[in-house]
């Protein structure tokens, strides 16, 4: 009975390790978008 418990434990451990090894974190890069239009520049009162 001790041998069967060890085999079941080993099988469970192998299943857990293989399940965790298959997961990979996705890498993503956040890029700030450029403005659609530029803000007007103050050039004086009536220019």
C-alpha distance matrix in Angstrom:
0.0 3.8 5.4 5.2 6.4 8.7 10.0 10.7 12.4 14.3 15.4 16.7 18.4 20.1 21.2 22.7 24.4 25.9 27.2 28.9 30.3 32.1 34.2 37.5 40.1 43.4 46.4 49.7 53.1 55.5 59.1 62.0 64.2 67.9 70.4 72.0 75.5 77.0 78.6 82.3 83.8 86.6 89.8 92.4 94.0 95.8 94.6
3.8 0.0 3.8 5.5 5.2 6.3 8.8 10.0 10.6 12.3 14.3 15.5 16.5 18.4 20.1 21.2 22.5 24.4 25.8 27.1 28.5 30.6 32.6 35.8 38.3 41.8 44.5 47.9 51.2 53.7 57.3 60.2 62.6 66.2 68.8 70.5 74.0 75.3 76.8 80.6 81.9 84.7 87.9 90.5 92.2 94.1 92.8
5.4 3.8 0.0 3.8 5.5 5.1 6.3 8.7 9.9 10.5 12.3 14.3 15.3 16.4 18.4 20.0 21.0 22.5 24.3 25.9 26.8 28.8 31.2 34.3 37.1 40.4 43.2 46.6 50.0 52.6 56.1 59.2 61.5 65.1 67.8 69.4 72.9 74.3 76.0 79.8 81.2 84.0 87.1 89.9 91.6 93.4 92.0
5.2 5.5 3.8 0.0 3.8 5.4 5.0 6.1 8.5 9.7 10.5 12.2 14.1 15.2 16.4 18.3 19.9 21.0 22.5 24.4 25.6 27.3 29.5 32.9 35.7 38.9 41.9 45.2 48.7 51.2 54.7 57.7 59.9 63.5 66.1 67.7 71.2 72.7 74.5 78.2 79.8 82.6 85.8 88.5 90.1 91.8 90.5
6.4 5.2 5.5 3.8 0.0 3.8 5.5 5.1 6.1 8.5 9.9 10.5 12.1 14.2 15.3 16.5 18.3 19.9 21.1 22.6 24.2 26.1 28.0 31.3 33.8 37.2 40.1 43.4 46.8 49.1 52.8 55.7 57.9 61.6 64.1 65.8 69.2 70.6 72.2 76.0 77.5 80.3 83.5 86.1 87.7 89.5 88.3
8.7 6.3 5.1 5.4 3.8 0.0 3.8 5.5 5.1 6.0 8.5 9.8 10.4 12.1 14.1 15.3 16.3 18.2 19.8 21.1 22.2 24.5 26.5 29.6 32.3 35.7 38.4 41.8 45.2 47.7 51.3 54.3 56.6 60.2 62.9 64.6 68.1 69.4 71.1 74.8 76.2 79.0 82.1 84.8 86.6 88.4 87.0
10.0 8.8 6.3 5.0 5.5 3.8 0.0 3.8 5.4 5.0 6.1 8.6 9.8 10.4 12.2 14.2 15.3 16.4 18.2 20.0 20.9 22.7 25.1 28.3 31.2 34.5 37.3 40.8 44.2 46.8 50.3 53.4 55.6 59.2 61.9 63.5 67.0 68.5 70.3 74.1 75.5 78.5 81.5 84.3 86.1 87.7 86.3
10.7 10.0 8.7 6.1 5.1 5.5 3.8 0.0 3.8 5.4 5.1 6.2 8.6 9.9 10.5 12.3 14.3 15.4 16.5 18.5 20.0 21.5 23.6 27.0 29.7 32.9 35.9 39.2 42.7 45.2 48.7 51.7 53.8 57.5 60.1 61.6 65.1 66.6 68.4 72.2 73.7 76.6 79.7 82.4 84.1 85.7 84.4
12.4 10.6 9.9 8.5 6.1 5.1 5.4 3.8 0.0 3.8 5.5 5.1 6.1 8.6 9.9 10.6 12.2 14.2 15.3 16.6 18.2 20.3 22.1 25.3 27.8 31.2 34.0 37.4 40.8 43.2 46.8 49.7 52.0 55.6 58.2 59.9 63.4 64.7 66.4 70.2 71.6 74.4 77.5 80.2 81.9 83.7 82.4
14.3 12.3 10.5 9.7 8.5 6.0 5.0 5.4 3.8 0.0 3.8 5.4 5.1 6.1 8.6 9.9 10.5 12.2 14.1 15.4 16.3 18.5 20.8 23.8 26.6 29.9 32.7 36.1 39.5 42.2 45.7 48.8 51.1 54.6 57.4 59.1 62.5 63.9 65.7 69.5 70.8 73.8 76.8 79.6 81.4 83.1 81.6
15.4 14.3 12.3 10.5 9.9 8.5 6.1 5.1 5.5 3.8 0.0 3.8 5.5 5.1 6.2 8.7 10.0 10.6 12.2 14.4 15.3 16.8 19.3 22.5 25.5 28.6 31.6 35.0 38.5 41.1 44.6 47.7 49.8 53.4 56.1 57.6 61.2 62.7 64.6 68.4 69.9 72.9 75.9 78.7 80.5 82.0 80.6
16.7 15.5 14.3 12.2 10.5 9.8 8.6 6.2 5.1 5.4 3.8 0.0 3.8 5.4 5.1 6.2 8.6 9.9 10.5 12.4 14.2 15.7 17.5 21.0 23.6 26.8 29.9 33.1 36.6 39.0 42.6 45.6 47.7 51.3 53.9 55.4 59.0 60.5 62.2 66.0 67.6 70.5 73.6 76.3 77.9 79.6 78.3
18.4 16.5 15.3 14.1 12.1 10.4 9.8 8.6 6.1 5.1 5.5 3.8 0.0 3.8 5.4 5.1 6.2 8.6 9.9 10.7 12.2 14.5 16.2 19.3 21.9 25.3 28.1 31.5 34.8 37.4 40.9 43.9 46.3 49.8 52.6 54.3 57.7 59.1 60.8 64.6 65.9 68.8 71.9 74.7 76.4 78.1 76.7
20.1 18.4 16.4 15.2 14.2 12.1 10.4 9.9 8.6 6.1 5.1 5.4 3.8 0.0 3.8 5.5 5.2 6.1 8.5 10.0 10.5 12.5 14.9 17.9 21.0 24.2 27.0 30.5 33.9 36.6 40.1 43.3 45.5 49.0 51.8 53.4 56.9 58.3 60.3 64.0 65.4 68.5 71.4 74.3 76.1 77.7 76.2
21.2 20.1 18.4 16.4 15.3 14.1 12.2 10.5 9.9 8.6 6.2 5.1 5.4 3.8 0.0 3.8 5.5 5.2 6.1 8.7 9.9 11.0 13.2 16.7 19.6 22.6 25.8 29.0 32.6 35.2 38.6 41.8 43.8 47.3 50.0 51.5 55.0 56.6 58.6 62.3 63.9 67.0 70.0 72.8 74.5 76.0 74.5
22.7 21.2 20.0 18.3 16.5 15.3 14.2 12.3 10.6 9.9 8.7 6.2 5.1 5.5 3.8 0.0 3.8 5.5 5.1 6.2 8.6 10.3 11.6 14.9 17.4 20.7 23.7 27.0 30.4 32.9 36.4 39.4 41.6 45.2 47.9 49.5 53.0 54.4 56.2 60.0 61.5 64.4 67.5 70.2 71.9 73.6 72.2
24.4 22.5 21.0 19.9 18.3 16.3 15.3 14.3 12.2 10.5 10.0 8.6 6.2 5.2 5.5 3.8 0.0 3.8 5.4 5.2 6.1 8.8 10.5 13.3 16.1 19.5 22.2 25.6 29.0 31.7 35.2 38.3 40.6 44.1 47.0 48.7 52.2 53.5 55.4 59.1 60.5 63.5 66.4 69.3 71.1 72.8 71.2
25.9 24.4 22.5 21.0 19.9 18.2 16.4 15.4 14.2 12.2 10.6 9.9 8.6 6.1 5.2 5.5 3.8 0.0 3.8 5.5 5.1 6.4 9.2 12.2 15.5 18.4 21.4 24.8 28.3 31.1 34.5 37.7 39.8 43.3 46.1 47.6 51.2 52.7 54.8 58.5 60.0 63.1 66.0 69.0 70.8 72.2 70.6
27.2 25.8 24.3 22.5 21.1 19.8 18.2 16.5 15.3 14.1 12.2 10.5 9.9 8.5 6.1 5.1 5.4 3.8 0.0 3.8 5.5 5.6 7.2 10.8 13.7 16.6 19.8 23.0 26.6 29.2 32.6 35.7 37.7 41.3 44.0 45.4 49.0 50.6 52.5 56.3 57.9 61.0 64.0 66.8 68.5 70.0 68.5
28.9 27.1 25.9 24.4 22.6 21.1 20.0 18.5 16.6 15.4 14.4 12.4 10.7 10.0 8.7 6.2 5.2 5.5 3.8 0.0 3.8 5.5 5.7 8.7 11.3 14.6 17.5 20.8 24.3 26.8 30.4 33.4 35.7 39.2 42.0 43.6 47.1 48.5 50.4 54.1 55.6 58.6 61.6 64.4 66.2 67.8 66.3
30.3 28.5 26.8 25.6 24.2 22.2 20.9 20.0 18.2 16.3 15.3 14.2 12.2 10.5 9.9 8.6 6.1 5.1 5.5 3.8 0.0 3.8 5.6 7.7 10.9 14.0 16.6 20.2 23.6 26.5 29.8 33.1 35.3 38.7 41.7 43.4 46.8 48.2 50.3 54.0 55.3 58.5 61.3 64.3 66.2 67.7 66.0
32.1 30.6 28.8 27.3 26.1 24.5 22.7 21.5 20.3 18.5 16.8 15.7 14.5 12.5 11.0 10.3 8.8 6.4 5.6 5.5 3.8 0.0 3.8 6.4 10.0 12.4 15.5 18.8 22.4 25.2 28.5 31.8 33.7 37.1 40.0 41.4 45.0 46.6 48.8 52.5 54.1 57.3 60.1 63.1 65.0 66.3 64.6
34.2 32.6 31.2 29.5 28.0 26.5 25.1 23.6 22.1 20.8 19.3 17.5 16.2 14.9 13.2 11.6 10.5 9.2 7.2 5.7 5.6 3.8 0.0 3.8 6.7 9.4 12.6 15.8 19.4 22.1 25.5 28.7 30.6 34.2 37.0 38.5 42.0 43.6 45.6 49.3 50.9 54.1 57.0 59.9 61.7 63.1 61.5
37.5 35.8 34.3 32.9 31.3 29.6 28.3 27.0 25.3 23.8 22.5 21.0 19.3 17.9 16.7 14.9 13.3 12.2 10.8 8.7 7.7 6.4 3.8 0.0 3.8 6.3 9.2 12.6 16.1 19.0 22.2 25.6 27.7 31.1 34.1 35.7 39.1 40.6 42.7 46.4 47.8 51.0 53.9 56.9 58.8 60.2 58.5
40.1 38.3 37.1 35.7 33.8 32.3 31.2 29.7 27.8 26.6 25.5 23.6 21.9 21.0 19.6 17.4 16.1 15.5 13.7 11.3 10.9 10.0 6.7 3.8 0.0 3.8 6.3 9.6 13.0 15.7 19.1 22.3 24.5 28.0 30.9 32.7 36.1 37.4 39.4 43.1 44.5 47.6 50.5 53.5 55.3 56.8 55.2
43.4 41.8 40.4 38.9 37.2 35.7 34.5 32.9 31.2 29.9 28.6 26.8 25.3 24.2 22.6 20.7 19.5 18.4 16.6 14.6 14.0 12.4 9.4 6.3 3.8 0.0 3.8 6.4 10.1 12.9 16.1 19.4 21.3 24.8 27.7 29.4 32.8 34.3 36.4 40.1 41.7 44.9 47.7 50.7 52.6 53.9 52.2
46.4 44.5 43.2 41.9 40.1 38.4 37.3 35.9 34.0 32.7 31.6 29.9 28.1 27.0 25.8 23.7 22.2 21.4 19.8 17.5 16.6 15.5 12.6 9.2 6.3 3.8 0.0 3.8 6.9 10.1 13.2 16.6 18.9 22.2 25.3 27.2 30.5 31.7 33.9 37.5 38.9 42.1 44.8 47.9 49.9 51.3 49.5
49.7 47.9 46.6 45.2 43.4 41.8 40.8 39.2 37.4 36.1 35.0 33.1 31.5 30.5 29.0 27.0 25.6 24.8 23.0 20.8 20.2 18.8 15.8 12.6 9.6 6.4 3.8 0.0 3.8 6.6 9.7 13.1 15.2 18.6 21.6 23.5 26.8 28.0 30.2 33.9 35.3 38.6 41.4 44.4 46.4 47.7 45.9
53.1 51.2 50.0 48.7 46.8 45.2 44.2 42.7 40.8 39.5 38.5 36.6 34.8 33.9 32.6 30.4 29.0 28.3 26.6 24.3 23.6 22.4 19.4 16.1 13.0 10.1 6.9 3.8 0.0 3.8 6.3 9.9 12.3 15.4 18.6 20.8 23.9 24.9 27.1 30.7 32.0 35.2 37.9 41.0 43.1 44.4 42.6
55.5 53.7 52.6 51.2 49.1 47.7 46.8 45.2 43.2 42.2 41.1 39.0 37.4 36.6 35.2 32.9 31.7 31.1 29.2 26.8 26.5 25.2 22.1 19.0 15.7 12.9 10.1 6.6 3.8 0.0 3.8 6.6 9.3 12.6 15.5 17.9 20.9 21.8 23.8 27.5 28.9 32.1 34.9 37.9 39.8 41.2 39.6
59.1 57.3 56.1 54.7 52.8 51.3 50.3 48.7 46.8 45.7 44.6 42.6 40.9 40.1 38.6 36.4 35.2 34.5 32.6 30.4 29.8 28.5 25.5 22.2 19.1 16.1 13.2 9.7 6.3 3.8 0.0 3.8 6.2 9.2 12.4 14.8 17.7 18.5 20.8 24.4 25.7 29.1 31.7 34.8 36.9 38.1 36.3
62.0 60.2 59.2 57.7 55.7 54.3 53.4 51.7 49.7 48.8 47.7 45.6 43.9 43.3 41.8 39.4 38.3 37.7 35.7 33.4 33.1 31.8 28.7 25.6 22.3 19.4 16.6 13.1 9.9 6.6 3.8 0.0 3.8 6.5 9.2 12.1 14.7 15.3 17.3 20.9 22.3 25.5 28.3 31.3 33.3 34.6 32.9
64.2 62.6 61.5 59.9 57.9 56.6 55.6 53.8 52.0 51.1 49.8 47.7 46.3 45.5 43.8 41.6 40.6 39.8 37.7 35.7 35.3 33.7 30.6 27.7 24.5 21.3 18.9 15.2 12.3 9.3 6.2 3.8 0.0 3.8 6.4 8.7 11.7 12.9 15.3 18.9 20.8 24.2 26.9 29.9 31.7 32.7 31.0
67.9 66.2 65.1 63.5 61.6 60.2 59.2 57.5 55.6 54.6 53.4 51.3 49.8 49.0 47.3 45.2 44.1 43.3 41.3 39.2 38.7 37.1 34.2 31.1 28.0 24.8 22.2 18.6 15.4 12.6 9.2 6.5 3.8 0.0 3.8 6.4 8.7 9.6 12.4 15.8 17.5 21.1 23.5 26.8 28.7 29.5 27.5
70.4 68.8 67.8 66.1 64.1 62.9 61.9 60.1 58.2 57.4 56.1 53.9 52.6 51.8 50.0 47.9 47.0 46.1 44.0 42.0 41.7 40.0 37.0 34.1 30.9 27.7 25.3 21.6 18.6 15.5 12.4 9.2 6.4 3.8 0.0 3.8 5.5 6.7 9.1 12.7 14.9 18.3 20.9 24.0 25.6 26.4 24.7
72.0 70.5 69.4 67.7 65.8 64.6 63.5 61.6 59.9 59.1 57.6 55.4 54.3 53.4 51.5 49.5 48.7 47.6 45.4 43.6 43.4 41.4 38.5 35.7 32.7 29.4 27.2 23.5 20.8 17.9 14.8 12.1 8.7 6.4 3.8 0.0 3.8 6.9 9.7 12.7 15.6 19.0 21.3 24.3 25.6 25.9 24.2
75.5 74.0 72.9 71.2 69.2 68.1 67.0 65.1 63.4 62.5 61.2 59.0 57.7 56.9 55.0 53.0 52.2 51.2 49.0 47.1 46.8 45.0 42.0 39.1 36.1 32.8 30.5 26.8 23.9 20.9 17.7 14.7 11.7 8.7 5.5 3.8 0.0 3.8 6.6 9.1 12.1 15.5 17.7 20.7 22.0 22.2 20.4
77.0 75.3 74.3 72.7 70.6 69.4 68.5 66.6 64.7 63.9 62.7 60.5 59.1 58.3 56.6 54.4 53.5 52.7 50.6 48.5 48.2 46.6 43.6 40.6 37.4 34.3 31.7 28.0 24.9 21.8 18.5 15.3 12.9 9.6 6.7 6.9 3.8 0.0 3.8 6.4 8.7 12.3 14.6 17.7 19.4 20.0 18.1
78.6 76.8 76.0 74.5 72.2 71.1 70.3 68.4 66.4 65.7 64.6 62.2 60.8 60.3 58.6 56.2 55.4 54.8 52.5 50.4 50.3 48.8 45.6 42.7 39.4 36.4 33.9 30.2 27.1 23.8 20.8 17.3 15.3 12.4 9.1 9.7 6.6 3.8 0.0 3.8 6.4 9.5 12.3 15.0 16.5 17.5 16.1
82.3 80.6 79.8 78.2 76.0 74.8 74.1 72.2 70.2 69.5 68.4 66.0 64.6 64.0 62.3 60.0 59.1 58.5 56.3 54.1 54.0 52.5 49.3 46.4 43.1 40.1 37.5 33.9 30.7 27.5 24.4 20.9 18.9 15.8 12.7 12.7 9.1 6.4 3.8 0.0 3.8 6.5 9.0 11.6 13.0 13.8 12.3
83.8 81.9 81.2 79.8 77.5 76.2 75.5 73.7 71.6 70.8 69.9 67.6 65.9 65.4 63.9 61.5 60.5 60.0 57.9 55.6 55.3 54.1 50.9 47.8 44.5 41.7 38.9 35.3 32.0 28.9 25.7 22.3 20.8 17.5 14.9 15.6 12.1 8.7 6.4 3.8 0.0 3.8 6.1 9.2 11.6 12.8 11.1
86.6 84.7 84.0 82.6 80.3 79.0 78.5 76.6 74.4 73.8 72.9 70.5 68.8 68.5 67.0 64.4 63.5 63.1 61.0 58.6 58.5 57.3 54.1 51.0 47.6 44.9 42.1 38.6 35.2 32.1 29.1 25.5 24.2 21.1 18.3 19.0 15.5 12.3 9.5 6.5 3.8 0.0 3.8 5.9 8.2 10.1 9.1
89.8 87.9 87.1 85.8 83.5 82.1 81.5 79.7 77.5 76.8 75.9 73.6 71.9 71.4 70.0 67.5 66.4 66.0 64.0 61.6 61.3 60.1 57.0 53.9 50.5 47.7 44.8 41.4 37.9 34.9 31.7 28.3 26.9 23.5 20.9 21.3 17.7 14.6 12.3 9.0 6.1 3.8 0.0 3.8 7.0 8.2 6.3
92.4 90.5 89.9 88.5 86.1 84.8 84.3 82.4 80.2 79.6 78.7 76.3 74.7 74.3 72.8 70.2 69.3 69.0 66.8 64.4 64.3 63.1 59.9 56.9 53.5 50.7 47.9 44.4 41.0 37.9 34.8 31.3 29.9 26.8 24.0 24.3 20.7 17.7 15.0 11.6 9.2 5.9 3.8 0.0 3.8 5.9 5.8
94.0 92.2 91.6 90.1 87.7 86.6 86.1 84.1 81.9 81.4 80.5 77.9 76.4 76.1 74.5 71.9 71.1 70.8 68.5 66.2 66.2 65.0 61.7 58.8 55.3 52.6 49.9 46.4 43.1 39.8 36.9 33.3 31.7 28.7 25.6 25.6 22.0 19.4 16.5 13.0 11.6 8.2 7.0 3.8 0.0 3.8 6.1
95.8 94.1 93.4 91.8 89.5 88.4 87.7 85.7 83.7 83.1 82.0 79.6 78.1 77.7 76.0 73.6 72.8 72.2 70.0 67.8 67.7 66.3 63.1 60.2 56.8 53.9 51.3 47.7 44.4 41.2 38.1 34.6 32.7 29.5 26.4 25.9 22.2 20.0 17.5 13.8 12.8 10.1 8.2 5.9 3.8 0.0 3.8
94.6 92.8 92.0 90.5 88.3 87.0 86.3 84.4 82.4 81.6 80.6 78.3 76.7 76.2 74.5 72.2 71.2 70.6 68.5 66.3 66.0 64.6 61.5 58.5 55.2 52.2 49.5 45.9 42.6 39.6 36.3 32.9 31.0 27.5 24.7 24.2 20.4 18.1 16.1 12.3 11.1 9.1 6.3 5.8 6.1 3.8 0.0
